[in-house]
Amino acid sequence: MKLHWSPRSPFVRKVMIVAHERGVAGRIDRVRTLAETGKPHAALMRDNPLSKIPTLVLDDGTVLYDSRVICEYLDALDGTPKLFPRDPKARMTALRRQALGDGFLDVLVLNRNEKSRAQPSPSHLASAAARKAAVLERLEREAEALTSTPFSIGHIAIGCALSYLDFRYADEDWRKDHLHIANWHAAFSARPSARATQPVDDS
């Protein structure tokens, strides 16, 4: 399998954590691909017309995107999914948590892009700040439930989002007022799959 990949992308990291958790990382050929919002990548677009990563090309030429689809595919490769629960209630909880983690990442990535503009929009920055605070408060309340439920795609998405805070917002001490989710994230970060996929700013 070929994965259009970047060591900086939190969504690519989601995929690679799943791959490590499920023991299939060695089957993935990682292809370094620079995907920029304002500059379509011609080679990538031959596989994914959206010019976005992660994009997974299977051995038979089938192309999968985005991270949610790829993660579910990798989890089911051996026929016994573990990160996407089969029980309906547990599955909905895992998918809701994945949506929260992915949505949080969207807010953080877009906010970082807005800050890089010559004249950032104050209303956009204020909106992102309000949503970031609300998500952290929700995660603080959910930390105990995260700890007491089996590790799933929801845990991975939330862990990647909090790690992205550390990676791109290192000057913000989000842990100070969110001790429970900070403790949960420390345990997440200690997993071998998380240690093997730490983000790197290579350019």
Backbone as a chain_set.jsonl record, in Angstrom:
{"seq": "MKLHWSPRSPFVRKVMIVAHERGVAGRIDRVRTLAETGKPHAALMRDNPLSKIPTLVLDDGTVLYDSRVICEYLDALDGTPKLFPRDPKARMTALRRQALGDGFLDVLVLNRNEKSRAQPSPSHLASAAARKAAVLERLEREAEALTSTPFSIGHIAIGCALSYLDFRYADEDWRKDHLHIANWHAAFSARPSARATQPVDDS", "coords": {"N": [[0.841, -1.193, 0.0], [0.441, 2.275, -0.688], [1.021, 5.306, 0.905], [0.254, 8.638, 0.792], [2.001, 10.988, 2.503], [2.955, 12.923, 5.395], [5.187, 14.074, 7.89], [4.256, 16.062, 9.475], [1.522, 16.293, 9.467], [-1.411, 16.057, 11.356], [-3.587, 14.481, 10.727], [-2.581, 12.531, 9.065], [-0.996, 11.371, 10.975], [-2.924, 10.19, 12.621], [-3.716, 8.034, 10.986], [-1.307, 6.582, 10.875], [-0.926, 5.909, 13.549], [-3.082, 4.17, 13.923], [-2.228, 2.205, 12.122], [0.097, 1.275, 13.403], [-0.991, 0.384, 15.839], [-2.505, -1.737, 14.921], [-0.681, -3.373, 13.77], [0.183, -3.167, 11.09], [1.873, -1.325, 10.02], [4.293, -1.829, 8.748], [3.543, -2.652, 6.26], [2.996, -0.489, 4.763], [3.944, 1.808, 2.346], [5.388, 4.764, 2.676], [4.993, 7.836, 1.147], [6.494, 10.83, 0.774], [4.683, 13.73, 0.725], [3.875, 16.963, -0.098], [1.264, 18.81, 0.744], [-0.445, 21.632, 0.143], [-2.794, 24.144, 1.019], [-3.178, 26.366, -0.681], [-1.905, 25.615, -2.993], [-2.283, 23.388, -5.304], [-1.326, 19.956, -5.588], [0.066, 18.365, -8.182], [0.82, 15.64, -8.73], [-0.281, 14.297, -6.531], [-2.968, 14.827, -6.978], [-3.6, 13.109, -9.012], [-4.188, 10.812, -7.714], [-5.89, 11.641, -5.67], [-8.301, 13.868, -6.181], [-8.886, 16.013, -4.568], [-6.518, 16.908, -3.602], [-5.393, 16.379, -1.059], [-3.977, 15.155, 2.007], [-4.217, 12.557, 4.474], [-3.824, 10.143, 1.835], [-4.52, 6.992, 0.65], [-3.273, 4.469, -1.389], [-4.23, 1.437, -2.568], [-2.949, -1.91, -3.205], [-4.27, -2.891, -5.435], [-4.872, -0.66, -6.823], [-7.043, 0.788, -5.935], [-8.173, 3.755, -4.384], [-8.154, 5.402, -1.278], [-9.565, 7.846, 0.859], [-10.799, 10.107, 3.343], [-8.836, 10.51, 6.368], [-10.571, 9.224, 8.162], [-11.841, 7.21, 6.679], [-9.635, 5.722, 5.786], [-8.534, 4.874, 8.227], [-10.556, 3.201, 9.221], [-10.53, 1.223, 7.288], [-7.916, 0.107, 7.606], [-8.144, -0.875, 10.179], [-9.853, -2.986, 9.856], [-8.538, -4.869, 8.341], [-7.674, -7.45, 9.08], [-10.026, -8.665, 9.487], [-11.125, -8.561, 12.002], [-12.105, -6.013, 13.507], [-10.893, -3.653, 15.9], [-10.533, -1.063, 16.792], [-12.656, 0.329, 15.839], [-15.508, -0.138, 17.215], [-17.836, -2.903, 17.173], [-20.22, -3.168, 18.554], [-23.212, -1.347, 18.631], [-23.742, 0.913, 20.386], [-21.24, 1.412, 21.577], [-19.796, 1.887, 19.249], [-20.982, 4.258, 18.263], [-20.206, 6.004, 20.28], [-17.409, 5.958, 19.957], [-17.201, 6.972, 17.338], [-18.357, 9.494, 17.682], [-16.482, 10.66, 19.377], [-14.293, 10.603, 17.669], [-15.195, 12.43, 15.747], [-15.222, 14.737, 17.307], [-12.487, 15.014, 17.954], [-11.364, 15.231, 15.336], [-12.747, 17.491, 14.422], [-11.838, 19.39, 16.22], [-9.16, 19.469, 15.453], [-9.509, 20.572, 12.886], [-10.347, 23.16, 13.581], [-8.029, 24.089, 14.884], [-6.041, 23.906, 12.873], [-7.073, 25.606, 10.854], [-7.159, 27.968, 12.292], [-4.47, 28.427, 12.746], [-3.642, 28.853, 10.121], [-5.067, 31.188, 9.61], [-3.847, 32.959, 11.382], [-1.424, 33.27, 10.129], [-1.865, 34.94, 8.045], [-1.488, 38.158, 6.409], [-3.201, 40.102, 7.415], [-4.901, 39.053, 9.813], [-8.231, 37.932, 10.537], [-10.014, 39.377, 13.109], [-12.507, 38.459, 14.065], [-12.578, 35.807, 13.197], [-10.407, 34.728, 14.603], [-11.291, 35.101, 17.218], [-13.541, 33.472, 17.226], [-12.372, 30.949, 16.853], [-10.869, 30.781, 19.198], [-12.885, 30.691, 21.131], [-14.167, 28.282, 20.493], [-12.068, 26.485, 20.836], [-11.63, 26.695, 23.609], [-14.082, 25.719, 24.515], [-14.031, 23.056, 23.582], [-11.838, 21.995, 25.003], [-12.821, 22.199, 27.604], [-14.981, 20.417, 27.453], [-13.586, 18.04, 26.949], [-12.154, 17.844, 29.317], [-14.203, 17.205, 31.068], [-14.818, 14.735, 30.078], [-12.683, 13.116, 30.469], [-12.427, 11.06, 32.426], [-14.211, 9.127, 31.457], [-12.976, 8.516, 29.042], [-10.706, 7.273, 29.984], [-11.753, 4.987, 31.12], [-12.909, 3.451, 29.131], [-12.502, 1.084, 26.409], [-9.614, 1.424, 24.303], [-9.911, 3.276, 21.348], [-10.784, 4.482, 18.01], [-11.736, 6.975, 18.602], [-10.278, 7.771, 20.858], [-7.777, 7.972, 19.649], [-8.119, 10.07, 17.768], [-8.704, 12.254, 19.456], [-6.386, 12.275, 21.017], [-4.463, 12.9, 19.044], [-5.281, 15.486, 18.365], [-4.843, 16.941, 20.759], [-2.091, 16.589, 20.924], [-1.359, 18.046, 18.697], [-1.882, 20.59, 19.594], [0.28, 20.903, 21.345], [2.327, 20.784, 19.471], [1.956, 22.878, 17.579], [1.034, 25.037, 19.027], [2.725, 25.702, 21.126], [3.265, 27.68, 22.962], [1.071, 27.978, 24.528], [-0.361, 27.136, 27.552], [-2.243, 24.719, 27.883], [-2.737, 22.694, 29.65], [-2.828, 23.607, 32.269], [-5.378, 24.38, 33.307], [-6.776, 22.109, 32.849], [-6.457, 19.497, 34.084], [-7.261, 16.792, 34.269], [-7.722, 15.822, 31.63], [-5.222, 16.337, 30.696], [-3.662, 14.513, 32.119], [-4.727, 12.164, 31.07], [-3.868, 12.48, 28.426], [-1.13, 12.285, 28.728], [-0.816, 9.579, 29.267], [-1.755, 8.548, 26.845], [0.229, 9.54, 25.113], [2.357, 8.028, 25.857], [2.01, 5.57, 24.738], [3.318, 3.014, 22.579], [2.622, 3.321, 19.843], [2.035, 6.03, 19.651], [4.457, 7.19, 20.386], [5.996, 6.378, 18.245], [5.132, 7.926, 16.192], [5.465, 10.648, 16.461], [5.0, 14.098, 15.696], [6.934, 15.947, 13.278], [8.546, 18.871, 12.314], [9.604, 19.312, 9.323], [10.29, 21.182, 7.48]], "CA": [[0.0, 0.0, 0.0], [1.181, 3.543, -0.74], [0.359, 6.37, 1.647], [0.739, 10.015, 0.675], [2.331, 11.12, 3.922], [3.792, 14.02, 5.876], [5.421, 13.933, 9.332], [3.661, 17.2, 10.184], [0.064, 16.261, 9.407], [-2.05, 15.299, 12.436], [-4.513, 13.502, 10.159], [-1.712, 11.417, 8.667], [-0.582, 10.697, 12.209], [-4.038, 9.308, 12.995], [-3.619, 6.824, 10.174], [-0.128, 5.817, 11.241], [-1.161, 5.331, 14.871], [-3.916, 2.991, 13.682], [-1.386, 1.189, 11.479], [0.96, 0.686, 14.43], [-1.83, -0.34, 16.795], [-3.023, -2.944, 14.287], [0.425, -4.188, 13.296], [0.307, -3.166, 9.629], [2.699, -0.191, 9.585], [5.329, -2.314, 7.848], [2.984, -2.918, 4.936], [2.677, 0.801, 4.146], [5.032, 2.558, 1.72], [5.098, 6.176, 2.895], [5.5, 8.715, 0.097], [6.474, 12.211, 1.275], [3.853, 14.535, -0.157], [3.599, 18.284, 0.452], [-0.071, 19.25, 0.327], [-0.7, 22.986, 0.62], [-4.145, 24.603, 0.692], [-3.186, 27.312, -1.795], [-1.068, 25.16, -4.111], [-2.614, 21.991, -5.615], [-0.193, 19.067, -5.862], [-0.341, 17.687, -9.414], [0.969, 14.19, -8.608], [-1.271, 13.845, -5.559], [-4.309, 14.94, -7.552], [-3.861, 11.945, -9.845], [-4.787, 9.828, -6.811], [-6.951, 12.288, -4.909], [-8.557, 15.16, -6.829], [-8.97, 17.065, -3.559], [-5.146, 17.305, -3.293], [-5.278, 16.384, 0.393], [-3.446, 13.965, 2.659], [-3.67, 11.323, 3.92], [-4.449, 9.411, 0.742], [-3.962, 5.638, 0.621], [-3.455, 3.744, -2.643], [-4.106, 0.012, -2.301], [-2.164, -2.65, -4.186], [-5.053, -3.085, -6.659], [-5.116, 0.647, -7.419], [-8.12, 1.487, -5.249], [-7.684, 4.892, -3.6], [-8.999, 5.714, -0.123], [-9.377, 9.102, 1.603], [-9.782, 10.783, 4.11], [-8.292, 9.717, 7.471], [-11.601, 8.383, 8.781], [-12.035, 6.041, 5.82], [-8.404, 4.93, 5.8], [-8.393, 4.244, 9.542], [-11.497, 2.092, 9.341], [-10.037, 0.168, 6.394], [-6.77, -0.55, 8.222], [-8.595, -1.585, 11.37], [-10.6, -4.185, 9.472], [-7.763, -5.681, 7.407], [-7.605, -8.859, 9.492], [-11.382, -9.171, 9.664], [-11.584, -8.404, 13.386], [-11.873, -4.625, 13.927], [-10.747, -3.414, 17.336], [-10.574, 0.365, 17.079], [-14.014, 0.739, 15.472], [-16.311, -1.185, 17.869], [-19.006, -3.438, 16.466], [-21.413, -2.875, 19.352], [-23.742, -0.064, 18.147], [-23.574, 2.018, 21.336], [-19.806, 1.7, 21.679], [-19.365, 2.446, 17.973], [-21.408, 5.648, 18.19], [-19.345, 6.772, 21.182], [-16.096, 6.09, 19.321], [-17.32, 7.864, 16.179], [-18.572, 10.858, 18.185], [-15.19, 11.158, 19.845], [-13.478, 10.871, 16.489], [-15.677, 13.68, 15.162], [-14.766, 15.828, 18.164], [-11.053, 15.185, 17.745], [-11.123, 15.737, 13.98], [-13.254, 18.862, 14.346], [-10.899, 20.221, 16.976], [-8.015, 19.66, 14.576], [-9.898, 21.526, 11.845], [-10.319, 24.495, 14.19], [-6.648, 24.47, 15.168], [-5.32, 24.098, 11.611], [-7.588, 26.81, 10.206], [-6.759, 29.12, 13.102], [-3.052, 28.669, 12.465], [-3.575, 29.465, 8.79], [-5.569, 32.57, 9.711], [-2.825, 33.764, 12.061], [-0.298, 33.491, 9.229], [-2.233, 35.946, 7.045], [-0.967, 39.5, 6.663], [-4.18, 40.776, 8.262], [-5.839, 38.051, 10.333], [-9.561, 38.411, 10.889], [-10.26, 39.291, 14.556], [-13.69, 37.647, 14.346], [-12.204, 34.41, 13.01], [-9.546, 34.341, 15.722], [-12.126, 35.031, 18.419], [-14.379, 32.28, 17.096], [-11.522, 29.783, 17.085], [-10.514, 30.759, 20.619], [-14.063, 30.267, 21.886], [-14.401, 26.856, 20.245], [-10.972, 25.753, 21.468], [-11.906, 26.658, 25.044], [-15.236, 24.843, 24.742], [-13.614, 21.666, 23.379], [-10.991, 21.591, 26.126], [-13.693, 22.02, 28.762], [-15.713, 19.17, 27.238], [-12.644, 16.929, 27.12], [-11.853, 17.744, 30.737], [-15.317, 16.493, 31.696], [-14.908, 13.382, 29.529], [-11.411, 12.419, 30.67], [-12.621, 9.819, 33.175], [-14.841, 8.158, 30.557], [-11.955, 8.091, 28.093], [-9.805, 6.361, 30.686], [-12.433, 3.751, 31.52], [-13.433, 2.725, 27.981], [-11.439, 0.501, 25.579], [-8.936, 2.303, 23.352], [-10.629, 3.253, 20.074], [-10.473, 5.559, 17.071], [-12.031, 8.236, 19.275], [-9.113, 8.108, 21.668], [-6.692, 8.357, 18.734], [-8.403, 11.395, 17.208], [-8.56, 13.246, 20.523], [-4.964, 12.337, 21.348], [-3.753, 13.626, 17.977], [-5.637, 16.9, 18.449], [-4.12, 17.524, 21.882], [-0.679, 16.622, 20.55], [-1.178, 19.149, 17.752], [-1.78, 21.79, 20.43], [1.662, 20.991, 21.797], [3.205, 20.937, 18.315], [1.796, 24.162, 16.885], [0.651, 26.088, 19.968], [3.566, 25.36, 22.277], [3.295, 28.783, 23.922], [-0.166, 27.985, 25.293], [-0.361, 26.105, 28.58], [-3.619, 24.229, 27.969], [-2.842, 21.727, 30.741], [-2.969, 24.27, 33.565], [-6.762, 24.36, 33.762], [-7.408, 20.875, 32.366], [-5.533, 18.505, 34.625], [-7.702, 15.42, 34.027], [-7.455, 15.428, 30.238], [-3.763, 16.368, 30.556], [-3.175, 13.214, 32.604], [-5.092, 11.16, 30.062], [-3.023, 12.652, 27.253], [0.205, 11.769, 29.056], [-0.871, 8.127, 29.071], [-1.854, 8.343, 25.393], [1.518, 9.849, 24.492], [3.321, 6.992, 26.227], [1.778, 4.35, 23.965], [4.322, 2.839, 21.522], [2.137, 3.853, 18.563], [2.148, 7.493, 19.702], [5.887, 7.53, 20.388], [6.556, 6.087, 16.918], [4.541, 8.817, 15.171], [5.522, 12.037, 16.908], [5.124, 15.022, 14.555], [8.231, 16.583, 13.043], [8.477, 19.985, 11.359], [10.795, 19.044, 8.501], [10.568, 22.226, 6.468]], "C": [[0.882, 1.25, 0.0], [0.375, 4.619, -0.024], [1.027, 7.7, 1.346], [0.797, 10.562, 2.094], [3.13, 12.386, 4.201], [3.976, 13.837, 7.374], [4.812, 15.061, 10.152], [2.147, 17.09, 10.303], [-0.538, 15.457, 10.557], [-3.029, 14.254, 11.914], [-3.756, 12.29, 9.613], [-1.278, 10.647, 9.908], [-1.681, 9.765, 12.716], [-3.932, 7.968, 12.286], [-2.449, 5.958, 10.623], [-0.249, 5.221, 12.646], [-2.028, 4.084, 14.741], [-3.072, 1.872, 13.088], [-0.477, 0.499, 12.496], [0.148, -0.132, 15.42], [-2.279, -1.693, 16.226], [-1.94, -3.796, 13.636], [0.616, -4.219, 11.792], [1.192, -2.026, 9.116], [3.762, -0.622, 8.585], [4.848, -2.602, 6.442], [2.712, -1.632, 4.155], [3.948, 1.469, 3.637], [4.691, 4.037, 1.822], [5.771, 7.034, 1.825], [5.363, 10.155, 0.583], [5.76, 13.098, 0.28], [3.515, 15.85, 0.537], [2.267, 18.781, -0.104], [-0.362, 20.599, 0.963], [-2.074, 23.444, 0.14], [-4.156, 25.479, -0.556], [-2.389, 26.873, -3.002], [-1.359, 23.689, -4.391], [-1.384, 21.2, -6.043], [-0.58, 18.164, -7.036], [-0.269, 16.172, -9.289], [-0.057, 13.616, -7.643], [-2.673, 13.843, -6.161], [-4.631, 13.809, -8.517], [-4.481, 10.821, -9.011], [-5.988, 10.399, -6.06], [-7.195, 13.675, -5.481], [-8.691, 16.319, -5.846], [-7.595, 17.601, -3.181], [-4.933, 17.42, -1.783], [-4.656, 15.072, 0.871], [-4.128, 13.82, 4.017], [-4.499, 10.775, 2.771], [-3.748, 8.065, 0.642], [-4.3, 4.972, -0.701], [-3.206, 2.263, -2.364], [-3.359, -0.68, -3.433], [-2.913, -2.869, -5.49], [-5.414, -1.771, -7.334], [-6.265, 1.414, -6.805], [-7.536, 2.586, -4.369], [-8.682, 5.209, -2.49], [-8.592, 7.059, 0.475], [-10.727, 9.443, 2.216], [-9.322, 9.909, 5.271], [-9.323, 8.787, 8.083], [-11.805, 7.1, 7.996], [-10.814, 5.131, 5.874], [-8.255, 4.196, 7.132], [-9.333, 3.055, 9.682], [-11.075, 0.929, 8.45], [-8.898, -0.611, 7.06], [-7.191, -1.38, 9.435], [-9.255, -2.916, 11.025], [-9.818, -5.13, 8.573], [-7.731, -7.157, 7.795], [-8.983, -9.452, 9.762], [-11.931, -9.051, 11.073], [-11.281, -6.99, 13.879], [-11.803, -4.494, 15.443], [-10.907, -1.945, 17.701], [-11.91, 0.996, 16.692], [-14.957, -0.341, 16.023], [-17.497, -1.638, 17.03], [-20.294, -3.178, 17.224], [-21.934, -1.486, 18.991], [-23.507, 1.11, 19.099], [-22.099, 2.413, 21.458], [-19.275, 2.337, 20.392], [-19.746, 3.921, 17.87], [-20.567, 6.523, 19.113], [-17.983, 7.006, 20.553], [-16.146, 7.061, 18.146], [-17.569, 9.307, 16.615], [-17.257, 11.458, 18.665], [-14.244, 11.44, 18.683], [-13.901, 12.187, 15.841], [-15.22, 14.882, 15.985], [-13.276, 16.084, 17.97], [-10.723, 15.764, 16.382], [-11.582, 17.181, 13.84], [-12.36, 19.832, 15.085], [-9.654, 20.492, 16.135], [-8.318, 20.661, 13.459], [-9.823, 22.957, 12.377], [-8.879, 24.969, 14.374], [-5.849, 24.749, 13.897], [-5.762, 25.383, 10.926], [-7.182, 28.066, 10.97], [-5.294, 29.466, 12.855], [-2.878, 29.311, 11.089], [-4.017, 30.92, 8.835], [-4.518, 33.472, 10.357], [-1.657, 34.104, 11.143], [-0.602, 34.526, 8.15], [-1.668, 37.308, 7.419], [-1.89, 40.284, 7.59], [-5.212, 39.763, 8.752], [-7.163, 38.685, 10.728], [-9.781, 38.271, 12.393], [-11.461, 38.414, 14.894], [-13.395, 36.157, 14.195], [-11.346, 33.916, 14.177], [-10.346, 34.199, 17.011], [-13.015, 33.799, 18.396], [-13.575, 31.023, 17.392], [-11.157, 29.661, 18.558], [-11.676, 30.261, 21.467], [-14.314, 28.779, 21.713], [-13.304, 26.002, 20.879], [-11.213, 25.62, 22.969], [-13.047, 25.707, 25.352], [-14.858, 23.376, 24.588], [-12.773, 21.181, 24.55], [-11.817, 21.364, 27.387], [-14.486, 20.723, 28.642], [-14.794, 17.961, 27.453], [-12.276, 16.75, 28.583], [-12.95, 16.959, 31.463], [-15.377, 15.03, 31.256], [-13.667, 12.542, 29.802], [-11.592, 11.089, 31.393], [-13.23, 8.737, 32.289], [-13.844, 7.656, 29.514], [-11.031, 7.053, 28.729], [-10.446, 4.996, 30.915], [-13.017, 2.956, 30.36], [-12.293, 2.204, 27.115], [-10.907, 1.488, 24.548], [-9.557, 2.142, 21.968], [-10.164, 4.39, 19.185], [-10.772, 6.925, 17.683], [-10.883, 8.704, 20.134], [-7.972, 8.617, 20.777], [-6.912, 9.762, 18.199], [-8.213, 12.486, 18.255], [-7.089, 13.388, 20.916], [-4.159, 13.116, 20.318], [-4.046, 15.123, 18.032], [-4.884, 17.587, 19.588], [-2.619, 17.595, 21.606], [-0.393, 17.755, 19.57], [-1.135, 20.485, 18.496], [-0.342, 21.985, 20.898], [2.608, 21.329, 20.648], [3.148, 22.339, 17.726], [1.415, 25.327, 17.798], [1.434, 25.896, 21.265], [3.595, 26.45, 23.342], [2.047, 28.838, 24.792], [-0.168, 26.821, 26.289], [-1.788, 25.592, 28.788], [-3.805, 23.271, 29.148], [-3.199, 22.366, 32.084], [-4.388, 24.166, 34.125], [-7.513, 23.099, 33.344], [-6.573, 19.671, 32.785], [-5.948, 17.072, 34.305], [-7.393, 14.965, 32.601], [-5.947, 15.487, 29.964], [-3.158, 15.047, 31.02], [-3.516, 12.1, 31.62], [-4.157, 11.251, 28.86], [-1.6, 12.16, 27.509], [0.253, 10.258, 28.859], [-0.966, 7.779, 27.59], [-0.487, 8.497, 24.738], [2.58, 8.804, 24.796], [3.12, 5.688, 25.462], [2.851, 4.223, 22.878], [3.888, 3.432, 20.178], [2.251, 5.371, 18.508], [3.609, 7.916, 19.67], [6.497, 7.352, 18.999], [6.104, 7.086, 15.859], [4.564, 10.278, 15.587], [5.739, 12.973, 15.722], [6.49, 15.684, 14.483], [8.037, 17.687, 12.01], [9.731, 19.935, 10.508], [11.032, 20.077, 7.431], [10.241, 23.585, 7.024]], "O": [[1.944, 1.268, 0.621], [-0.805, 4.819, -0.311], [2.216, 7.879, 1.608], [-0.21, 10.601, 2.801], [3.885, 12.859, 3.352], [3.025, 13.481, 8.069], [4.844, 15.025, 11.382], [1.55, 17.737, 11.164], [-0.205, 14.283, 10.718], [-3.276, 13.25, 12.582], [-4.24, 11.161, 9.693], [-1.202, 9.418, 9.891], [-1.392, 8.666, 13.188], [-4.044, 6.91, 12.904], [-2.582, 4.74, 10.737], [0.276, 4.137, 12.901], [-1.751, 3.062, 15.368], [-3.188, 0.719, 13.503], [-0.302, -0.719, 12.452], [0.559, -1.228, 15.801], [-2.414, -2.67, 16.963], [-2.238, -4.82, 13.022], [1.154, -5.19, 11.26], [1.255, -1.788, 7.91], [4.1, 0.134, 7.674], [5.656, -2.778, 5.53], [2.25, -1.683, 3.015], [4.902, 1.672, 4.387], [3.796, 4.514, 1.124], [6.984, 6.956, 1.631], [4.251, 10.644, 0.782], [6.175, 13.21, -0.873], [2.941, 15.856, 1.625], [2.165, 19.129, -1.281], [-0.508, 20.699, 2.181], [-2.471, 23.172, -0.993], [-5.046, 25.349, -1.397], [-2.205, 27.649, -3.939], [-0.742, 22.819, -3.776], [-0.519, 21.702, -6.762], [-1.448, 17.302, -6.902], [-1.201, 15.48, -9.698], [-0.638, 12.564, -7.907], [-3.472, 12.949, -5.879], [-5.8, 13.565, -8.815], [-5.21, 9.98, -9.537], [-6.982, 9.705, -5.846], [-6.376, 14.572, -5.284], [-8.619, 17.481, -6.246], [-7.498, 18.632, -2.516], [-4.379, 18.402, -1.288], [-4.789, 14.029, 0.23], [-4.555, 14.799, 4.628], [-5.72, 10.926, 2.74], [-2.521, 8.004, 0.558], [-5.465, 4.913, -1.095], [-2.105, 1.877, -1.972], [-3.161, -0.097, -4.499], [-2.291, -3.018, -6.542], [-6.172, -1.757, -8.304], [-6.452, 2.589, -7.121], [-6.53, 2.379, -3.69], [-9.89, 5.277, -2.721], [-7.404, 7.364, 0.581], [-11.746, 9.081, 1.628], [-9.406, 8.684, 5.18], [-8.987, 7.672, 8.483], [-11.929, 6.023, 8.58], [-10.945, 3.913, 5.993], [-7.89, 3.02, 7.154], [-8.942, 2.013, 10.208], [-11.247, -0.231, 8.825], [-8.913, -1.842, 7.078], [-6.649, -2.458, 9.678], [-9.216, -3.859, 11.815], [-10.383, -6.109, 8.084], [-7.758, -8.023, 6.921], [-9.101, -10.594, 10.208], [-13.086, -9.402, 11.317], [-10.3, -6.786, 14.594], [-12.556, -5.139, 16.173], [-11.365, -1.621, 18.797], [-12.249, 2.079, 17.17], [-15.179, -1.355, 15.361], [-18.081, -0.858, 16.278], [-21.347, -2.987, 16.615], [-21.166, -0.524, 19.038], [-23.112, 2.189, 18.658], [-21.759, 3.596, 21.445], [-18.413, 3.215, 20.436], [-18.937, 4.744, 17.442], [-20.249, 7.661, 18.766], [-17.454, 8.117, 20.603], [-15.242, 7.878, 17.974], [-17.058, 10.24, 15.996], [-16.958, 12.62, 18.392], [-13.483, 12.407, 18.716], [-13.048, 12.975, 15.431], [-14.871, 15.924, 15.429], [-12.85, 17.231, 17.837], [-9.906, 16.678, 16.271], [-10.902, 18.0, 13.222], [-12.146, 20.959, 14.639], [-9.152, 21.616, 16.108], [-7.479, 21.5, 13.129], [-9.302, 23.851, 11.71], [-8.549, 26.112, 14.057], [-5.076, 25.706, 13.84], [-4.927, 26.164, 10.469], [-6.894, 29.101, 10.369], [-4.924, 30.637, 12.767], [-2.056, 30.212, 10.921], [-3.423, 31.78, 8.185], [-4.322, 34.61, 9.93], [-0.974, 35.107, 11.349], [0.297, 34.945, 7.421], [-1.403, 37.584, 8.589], [-1.427, 41.039, 8.444], [-6.284, 39.635, 8.16], [-7.209, 39.825, 11.191], [-9.739, 37.155, 12.911], [-11.442, 37.701, 15.897], [-13.896, 35.339, 14.966], [-11.547, 32.807, 14.674], [-10.106, 33.287, 17.802], [-13.22, 33.155, 19.426], [-14.045, 30.133, 18.101], [-11.138, 28.558, 19.105], [-11.477, 29.498, 22.413], [-14.64, 28.087, 22.678], [-13.578, 24.92, 21.399], [-11.019, 24.544, 23.535], [-12.995, 24.969, 26.336], [-15.307, 22.536, 25.368], [-12.975, 20.069, 25.039], [-11.543, 20.44, 28.153], [-14.646, 20.004, 29.628], [-15.194, 16.976, 28.074], [-12.103, 15.622, 29.044], [-12.67, 16.157, 32.353], [-15.92, 14.185, 31.967], [-13.609, 11.378, 29.408], [-10.976, 10.093, 31.015], [-12.828, 7.576, 32.352], [-13.876, 6.482, 29.146], [-10.63, 6.082, 28.087], [-9.763, 3.972, 30.905], [-13.572, 1.88, 30.581], [-11.223, 2.811, 27.081], [-11.659, 2.288, 23.991], [-9.714, 1.026, 21.473], [-9.276, 5.162, 19.547], [-10.139, 7.919, 17.328], [-10.546, 9.888, 20.146], [-7.289, 9.58, 21.125], [-5.979, 10.565, 18.178], [-7.624, 13.528, 17.967], [-6.606, 14.501, 21.124], [-3.278, 13.899, 20.673], [-3.16, 15.938, 17.776], [-4.349, 18.681, 19.412], [-1.955, 18.55, 22.008], [0.681, 18.356, 19.603], [-0.433, 21.406, 18.078], [0.189, 23.094, 20.854], [3.574, 22.07, 20.83], [4.185, 22.922, 17.408], [1.472, 26.483, 17.378], [0.869, 25.925, 22.359], [3.915, 26.177, 24.499], [1.97, 29.661, 25.704], [0.003, 25.665, 25.904], [-2.461, 25.978, 29.744], [-4.933, 23.064, 29.595], [-3.807, 21.719, 32.937], [-4.562, 23.888, 35.311], [-8.736, 23.028, 33.467], [-6.054, 18.929, 31.95], [-5.087, 16.219, 34.089], [-6.874, 13.87, 32.386], [-5.449, 14.769, 29.098], [-2.245, 14.522, 30.384], [-2.706, 11.209, 31.367], [-3.707, 10.232, 28.336], [-0.941, 11.67, 26.592], [1.237, 9.721, 28.349], [-0.334, 6.828, 27.129], [-0.094, 7.679, 23.906], [3.581, 8.699, 24.087], [3.966, 4.796, 25.527], [3.257, 5.236, 22.308], [4.714, 3.989, 19.455], [2.53, 5.938, 17.452], [3.962, 8.889, 19.004], [7.409, 8.087, 18.62], [6.634, 7.093, 14.748], [3.753, 11.067, 15.103], [6.556, 12.69, 14.846], [7.121, 15.947, 15.506], [7.437, 17.465, 10.958], [10.784, 20.44, 10.898], [11.881, 19.885, 6.56], [10.405, 24.591, 6.333]]}, "num_chains": 1, "name": "protein.A"}
